[in-house]
Amino acid sequence: MTELLDTPRLVLRRPNAADWPAARDFFMSDRSRGIGGPVSLGAAWRALAAEIGHWDMRGYGMWTVTLRDSDAPIGMVGPWYPEDWPETEVGWMIWSAEAEGKGYAYEAAQAAIAHAWAVLGWETIVSYIDPQNHRSIALAERLGALQDMAAQVPRPETPCLVYRHPRPEARP
C-alpha cells in the first residue's frame, strides 16, 4: 500500500477526514457537474467517505492532491475500482478553481497511472468521463488515452465515455 506519492510540485497522500471542508465545497458546487454533481450535503459526505473507505477495502485508492508546500487539498487523483465497476480506473477531480489550468491534474494523473501499472500490476486502465466534461477529455487525451467505443460503462443509463490508457511499453 503506497499511501504517499511525490511529484515535482505535488504530494499525493491518502485522504482523511480533514479533507472534508474542501471535498464538501467541491461536491456541492457546480464544479462537480462533470462527476454527477452538485449533490446534497449527505451525498457529499458519502462521496468522501467512499474515497476513504476504498483504501481500507482495496488497499489503495485515490489520493488527495496537495501542493508540495501545503497540506491543503486541491483535488483527488488515482486508482478507483468499486465492486460494480467493469474495469480498473484512474480518475481525477480538481476541487479548487484556483488550481485549474496549471497542469496539476496532468502531473498527478501521470504518477497515478505509472503507480497502477508498476505497483498495483493492473492489466488495463480506463478513465470514465462525462461526455460534456471537455477539460477531462482533453486531459485523458494529453495522457495518451484513446476513446474505446466498445468498452463497457459503469452505469449504462448514464452517458459516459471510456478512455483507455496505453500500457507503458506501448507509449512512444
N, C-alpha and C positions, 0 to 999 in steps of 0.2 A: 504494500500500500504506500503510494507516494503522496503524502499529504501536502507537499510543497514543491513547486517548480519555480525556477527563476528564469527570466529572460533579461535582455539588456536593460529594459526600462520598467519591468513589471515583476511583481511577486504574485504567483497563483497559489492560494492557500485553501485548505479545507474550509468550507463555510461553517459559520457558527451563529449563535443567537444574536450576537452583536451586529450582524448584518441586517437585522430586521428593519430598522427605520429606512434604510436605502432600498431594500427589497420591496417593502410596503409601498413606498412612494412610487417606485417604478411600476409594479404590478397594477396599481390602482390608477395609473395615468394613461393618457393616450399613447405614450411612448411604447406601451406594451401591446399595441394593436397587432403587431406582426406575430405575436405568440398567443393570440386569443384574448387579449385584454381590451380595455381595462376590466378588472374584476373587483368583486367586493372585498371588504376587509378580511373576512373569513377565508375567502378563496386565496387571497394574497398570502395569508399566514400559512395555509396548507401548501401553497406552492414552495415557499421557503422550507417548510418542514419536510416536504418530499425530497428536496435537494439535500438537506442534512441527513435524512434517513437513508437515502440511496447509498451513502458511504457505508453505513452500518450493514446494509443488506447485501451490497455487491462488493464492498471492499475498495471502491473507487467511486468517483462521481465528478460532477462539475466543480471547478474551483472558483472561489471568489477571487476576482481580479482586483489588485491594488497597485498603485504606483509604488515604485521602489522606496520612495521617501515618506510613505504614508500608509497606514493600515485602513484608510477609508475605502470602502468598496466602491468600485466604478462599474462592476458588472459581474457576470459569470460566464465561464467558458469551460468546455471539457466533455468528457465521455458521459453518455447518458444511455441507459438501457433498461427502461422499465419492463416488467414482466410481459406486457402486451405489445411491446414494440417489435416490428418484424425484423429489424436489423439493428446492429450497434451504431450509435450516432455520436458524432461530436457536434455539439451545439454551442451557440454563443448568444449573449444578450448584453448590450452595454446599457447600464442603468442610468448613467449620468450623461445629460445632454452636453455638458462641458467636455466630456471625454470623447465625443464623437469626432470623426474625421481626422484623428491623429495617428491612426494605424495600430491602436492598442488591440482591437479585436483580431486583426490580422496576426500580430505578434503572438498573442496568447493562443490563438487557434493553431498556428504552426507548431507551437510547443505541445499543445494538447494532442494534436494528430500524431506527431512524432512519438509521444508517450504511448498512445493507444497501439501503434504498430509495434514498437520496440519492447515496451514493458508489459502491456496487457496482452500482447500477442494476438490482437484481433486480426481476423482474416478479411474483413471488409469494414469500411467506414462510410456512412452516408451522413448527410445533413438534410433534415426535413424542413422545408421553408415555405411559408405562406406565399402564394403567387404575387401578392401585392407588396411584399417586403423587398423592394428593389435594392436597398442597401445590402441586405443579407445575401441576395442572389449575386450581387457584384462581388461580395467578399468570397463566397463559395467559388466563383469563377477565378478570382485572383489567387485563391489557394490551389487552383488546378483542377477543381472538381468539375465534372460534366453531368448534365442532367440525364437521368436514367428514366426514360418514359415507361419502361417495363417493370420497374421496381414497385413493390407493394408499399402502400402508405399506411401510417398508423391508424388513422380514422377515415375509412372510405367516404364517410358523409361530409368530411371537411376538406375543402380544396387544399392541396399540398403538392409541392414539387419535391422531387428527390434528387439530390446532387450526390454523386458518388466520387469519393476522393481516390486518386490513384495511389497504388502501392508505391513505396519508396523506390523500388527498383524500376518502376515504370516511368518515373519522373525524368524529364530531360536534364 
